[in-house]
Amino acid sequence: MREMAEQYMAARGIEKRIREIGLPARAERAMTAGNTSSSGHRGTTTWAEWLGRDREAASGRMAA
């Protein structure tokens, strides 16, 4: 979770401290396994691609 938060913040240029919080064991296992939604749609976009695509869309909005 921390690594994802660091990547998200770096992609957005956010420079803040990340605080560790505990999650219930069941929730942590589900997040680590990638099971964020039992009824969620599955695609092929990776986290890194999503971060980059979102940054490109944001820069497009700023340029318009």
DSSP file (Angstrom, degrees, kcal/mol; ACC not computed):
  #  RESIDUE AA STRUCTURE BP1 BP2  ACC     N-H-->O    O-->H-N    N-H-->O    O-->H-N    TCO  KAPPA ALPHA  PHI   PSI    X-CA   Y-CA   Z-CA
    1    1 A M     >        0   0    0      0, 0.0     4,-2.3     0, 0.0     5,-0.2   0.000 360.0 360.0 360.0 -41.8    0.0    0.0    0.0
    2    2 A R  H  >  +     0   0    0      1,-0.2     4,-2.6     2,-0.2     5,-0.2   0.915 360.0  52.8 -61.9 -42.1    2.8    2.4    0.9
    3    3 A E  H  > S+     0   0    0      1,-0.2     4,-2.4     2,-0.2    -1,-0.2   0.902 109.4  48.8 -61.6 -41.5    4.5    1.8   -2.5
    4    4 A M  H  > S+     0   0    0      2,-0.2     4,-2.6     1,-0.2    -1,-0.2   0.907 111.0  50.2 -64.9 -40.9    1.2    2.6   -4.3
    5    5 A A  H  X S+     0   0    0     -4,-2.3     4,-2.5     2,-0.2    -2,-0.2   0.908 110.8  49.7 -63.5 -41.0    0.7    5.8   -2.3
    6    6 A E  H  X S+     0   0    0     -4,-2.6     4,-2.4     2,-0.2    -2,-0.2   0.911 112.1  47.6 -63.8 -42.6    4.3    6.9   -3.1
    7    7 A Q  H  X S+     0   0    0     -4,-2.4     4,-2.3     2,-0.2    -2,-0.2   0.911 112.6  49.2 -65.0 -42.6    3.8    6.2   -6.8
    8    8 A Y  H  X S+     0   0    0     -4,-2.6     4,-1.4     1,-0.2    -2,-0.2   0.932 113.0  46.4 -61.7 -46.9    0.5    8.1   -6.8
    9    9 A M  H  X>S+     0   0    0     -4,-2.5     5,-2.8     1,-0.2     4,-0.8   0.890 111.7  50.9 -65.7 -39.5    2.0   11.1   -5.0
   10   10 A A  H ><5S+     0   0    0     -4,-2.4     3,-0.6     1,-0.2    -1,-0.2   0.902 108.5  52.3 -64.3 -40.2    5.1   11.2   -7.3
   11   11 A A  H 3<5S+     0   0    0     -4,-2.3    -1,-0.2     1,-0.2    -2,-0.2   0.795 115.8  41.2 -65.7 -27.7    2.9   11.1  -10.4
   12   12 A R  H 3<5S-     0   0    0     -4,-1.4    -1,-0.2    -5,-0.2    -2,-0.2   0.479 111.5-117.5 -98.1  -4.7    0.9   14.1   -9.0
   13   13 A G  T <<5 +     0   0    0     -4,-0.8     2,-0.5    -3,-0.6    -3,-0.2   0.792  58.9 156.6  72.8  27.5    3.9   16.0   -7.7
   14   14 A I      < -     0   0    0     -5,-2.8     2,-0.6    -6,-0.2    -1,-0.3  -0.755  26.0-168.0 -90.1 127.4    2.6   15.8   -4.1
   15   15 A E        +     0   0    0     -2,-0.5     2,-0.3    -3,-0.1    -1,-0.0  -0.721  36.7 124.5-117.7  81.0    5.3   16.1   -1.5
   16   16 A K        -     0   0    0     -2,-0.6     2,-0.2     0, 0.0    -7,-0.0  -0.909  63.2 -95.4-132.2 160.9    3.8   15.1    1.8
   17   17 A R        -     0   0    0     -2,-0.3     2,-0.5     1,-0.0    -2,-0.0  -0.513  33.1-135.9 -76.0 143.1    4.6   12.6    4.5
   18   18 A I        -     0   0    0     -2,-0.2     2,-0.4   -16,-0.0    -1,-0.0  -0.881  16.2-152.5-100.5 128.0    2.9    9.2    4.3
   19   19 A R        -     0   0    0     -2,-0.5     2,-0.3   -17,-0.0     0, 0.0  -0.832  13.8-126.1-102.0 138.9    1.6    7.9    7.6
   20   20 A E        -     0   0    0     -2,-0.4     2,-0.4   -18,-0.0    -2,-0.0  -0.643  29.8-178.9 -80.8 134.4    1.2    4.2    8.2
   21   21 A I        -     0   0    0     -2,-0.3     2,-0.3     0, 0.0     0, 0.0  -0.969  25.9-116.9-129.8 150.6   -2.2    3.0    9.3
   22   22 A G        -     0   0    0     -2,-0.4     3,-0.0     6,-0.0    -2,-0.0  -0.643  23.6-159.6 -86.9 142.8   -3.2   -0.5   10.2
   23   23 A L        -     0   0    0     -2,-0.3     5,-0.0     1,-0.0     2,-0.0  -0.870  34.9 -92.3-112.6 151.8   -5.9   -2.3    8.2
   24   24 A P     >  -     0   0    0      0, 0.0     4,-2.5     0, 0.0     3,-0.4  -0.382  42.6-114.0 -58.0 144.5   -7.9   -5.3    9.4
   25   25 A A  H  > S+     0   0    0      1,-0.2     4,-2.5     2,-0.2     5,-0.2   0.857 114.8  52.0 -52.8 -42.3   -6.1   -8.5    8.4
   26   26 A R  H  > S+     0   0    0      1,-0.2     4,-2.0     2,-0.2    -1,-0.2   0.911 111.3  46.4 -64.1 -42.8   -8.8   -9.5    6.0
   27   27 A A  H  > S+     0   0    0     -3,-0.4     4,-2.4     2,-0.2    -2,-0.2   0.902 112.1  51.2 -66.3 -41.2   -8.9   -6.2    4.2
   28   28 A E  H  X S+     0   0    0     -4,-2.5     4,-2.5     1,-0.2     5,-0.2   0.919 109.7  49.5 -63.1 -43.5   -5.1   -6.1    3.9
   29   29 A R  H  X S+     0   0    0     -4,-2.5     4,-1.9    -5,-0.2     6,-0.2   0.911 111.5  49.5 -62.0 -41.5   -5.0   -9.6    2.4
   30   30 A A  H  X>S+     0   0    0     -4,-2.0     5,-2.5     2,-0.2     4,-0.5   0.918 112.4  47.0 -64.9 -43.3   -7.7   -8.7   -0.1
   31   31 A M  H ><5S+     0   0    0     -4,-2.4     3,-0.9     1,-0.2    -2,-0.2   0.914 112.5  49.3 -64.5 -43.1   -5.8   -5.5   -1.2
   32   32 A T  H 3<5S+     0   0    0     -4,-2.5    -1,-0.2     1,-0.3    -2,-0.2   0.838 110.4  51.0 -67.2 -31.4   -2.5   -7.3   -1.5
   33   33 A A  H 3<5S-     0   0    0     -4,-1.9    -1,-0.3    -5,-0.2    -2,-0.2   0.563 117.3-113.6 -81.7  -7.6   -4.1  -10.0   -3.6
   34   34 A G  T <<5S+     0   0    0     -3,-0.9     2,-1.5    -4,-0.5     3,-0.3   0.588  73.5 135.9  87.6   9.8   -5.6   -7.4   -5.9
   35   35 A N      < +     0   0    0     -5,-2.5     3,-0.2    -6,-0.2    -1,-0.2  -0.600  11.2 146.2 -92.4  76.5   -9.2   -8.2   -4.9
   36   36 A T  S    S+     0   0    0     -2,-1.5     2,-0.3     1,-0.3    -1,-0.2   0.707  71.7  16.9 -87.1 -19.5  -10.5   -4.7   -4.5
   37   37 A S    >   -     0   0    0     -3,-0.3     3,-1.0     1,-0.1    -1,-0.3  -0.912  57.6-153.4-154.3 124.6  -14.0   -5.5   -5.7
   38   38 A S  T 3  S+     0   0    0     -2,-0.3    -1,-0.1     1,-0.2    -2,-0.0   0.780 104.6  35.6 -69.1 -24.4  -15.7   -8.8   -6.0
   39   39 A S  T 3  S+     0   0    0      2,-0.1    -1,-0.2     0, 0.0     2,-0.0   0.231  92.1 128.2-111.0  14.0  -18.0   -7.4   -8.8
   40   40 A G    <   -     0   0    0     -3,-1.0     2,-0.3     1,-0.1    -3,-0.1  -0.317  63.1-111.3 -72.5 151.9  -15.4   -5.2  -10.4
   41   41 A H        -     0   0    0     -2,-0.0     2,-0.5     1,-0.0    -1,-0.1  -0.603  29.2-137.5 -79.0 142.2  -14.6   -5.2  -14.1
   42   42 A R        +     0   0    0     -2,-0.3     2,-0.2     2,-0.0    -1,-0.0  -0.874  29.5 167.4-105.3 132.1  -11.2   -6.5  -15.0
   43   43 A G        -     0   0    0     -2,-0.5     0, 0.0     2,-0.2     0, 0.0  -0.472  43.4-110.3-125.5-162.4   -9.2   -4.8  -17.6
   44   44 A T  S    S+     0   0    0     -2,-0.2     2,-0.4     2,-0.1    -2,-0.0   0.390  72.3 116.1-117.0   0.6   -5.6   -4.7  -18.9
   45   45 A T        -     0   0    0      4,-0.1    -2,-0.2     1,-0.0     2,-0.1  -0.577  55.8-143.6 -75.5 128.1   -4.5   -1.3  -17.8
   46   46 A T     >  -     0   0    0     -2,-0.4     4,-2.5     1,-0.1     5,-0.2  -0.403  24.5-108.1 -83.5 166.7   -1.6   -1.5  -15.3
   47   47 A W  H  > S+     0   0    0      1,-0.2     4,-2.6     2,-0.2     5,-0.2   0.922 121.2  50.3 -59.3 -45.6   -1.2    0.9  -12.3
   48   48 A A  H  > S+     0   0    0      1,-0.2     4,-2.2     2,-0.2    -1,-0.2   0.897 110.9  48.8 -62.4 -41.1    1.8    2.6  -14.0
   49   49 A E  H  > S+     0   0    0      2,-0.2     4,-2.9     1,-0.2     5,-0.2   0.915 111.3  50.1 -64.3 -42.5   -0.2    3.0  -17.2
   50   50 A W  H  X S+     0   0    0     -4,-2.5     4,-2.5     2,-0.2     5,-0.2   0.919 109.8  50.1 -63.3 -43.5   -3.2    4.5  -15.3
   51   51 A L  H  X S+     0   0    0     -4,-2.6     4,-1.7     1,-0.2    -1,-0.2   0.926 114.7  44.5 -60.1 -44.4   -0.9    6.9  -13.5
   52   52 A G  H  X S+     0   0    0     -4,-2.2     4,-2.3     2,-0.2    -2,-0.2   0.898 113.1  49.9 -67.0 -41.8    0.6    8.0  -16.7
   53   53 A R  H  X S+     0   0    0     -4,-2.9     4,-2.4     1,-0.2    -2,-0.2   0.904 110.3  50.3 -64.8 -41.6   -2.6    8.3  -18.6
   54   54 A D  H  X S+     0   0    0     -4,-2.5     4,-2.2    -5,-0.2    -1,-0.2   0.883 110.2  50.4 -65.0 -38.1   -4.2   10.3  -15.8
   55   55 A R  H  X S+     0   0    0     -4,-1.7     4,-2.3    -5,-0.2    -2,-0.2   0.906 110.2  50.1 -66.1 -41.5   -1.2   12.7  -15.9
   56   56 A E  H  X S+     0   0    0     -4,-2.3     4,-1.9     1,-0.2    -2,-0.2   0.904 110.9  49.1 -63.5 -41.1   -1.5   13.1  -19.7
   57   57 A A  H  X S+     0   0    0     -4,-2.4     4,-2.0     1,-0.2    -1,-0.2   0.903 110.9  50.4 -65.4 -40.1   -5.2   13.9  -19.4
   58   58 A A  H  X S+     0   0    0     -4,-2.2     4,-1.9     1,-0.2    -2,-0.2   0.904 110.2  48.7 -65.3 -40.7   -4.5   16.4  -16.6
   59   59 A S  H  X S+     0   0    0     -4,-2.3     4,-1.7     1,-0.2    -1,-0.2   0.844 109.6  53.8 -69.6 -30.9   -1.9   18.2  -18.7
   60   60 A G  H  X S+     0   0    0     -4,-1.9     4,-1.3     2,-0.2    -1,-0.2   0.883 108.3  49.1 -66.3 -38.7   -4.3   18.2  -21.7
   61   61 A R  H  < S+     0   0    0     -4,-2.0    -2,-0.2     1,-0.2    -1,-0.2   0.880 111.3  50.1 -67.3 -37.2   -6.9   19.9  -19.6
   62   62 A M  H  < S+     0   0    0     -4,-1.9    -1,-0.2     1,-0.2    -2,-0.2   0.844 110.1  49.9 -70.7 -32.4   -4.4   22.5  -18.4
   63   63 A A  H  <        0   0    0     -4,-1.7    -1,-0.2     1,-0.2    -2,-0.2   0.764 360.0 360.0 -78.0 -24.6   -3.2   23.3  -21.9
   64   64 A A     <        0   0    0     -4,-1.3    -1,-0.2    -5,-0.1    -2,-0.1   0.480 360.0 360.0 -73.3 360.0   -6.8   23.8  -23.3
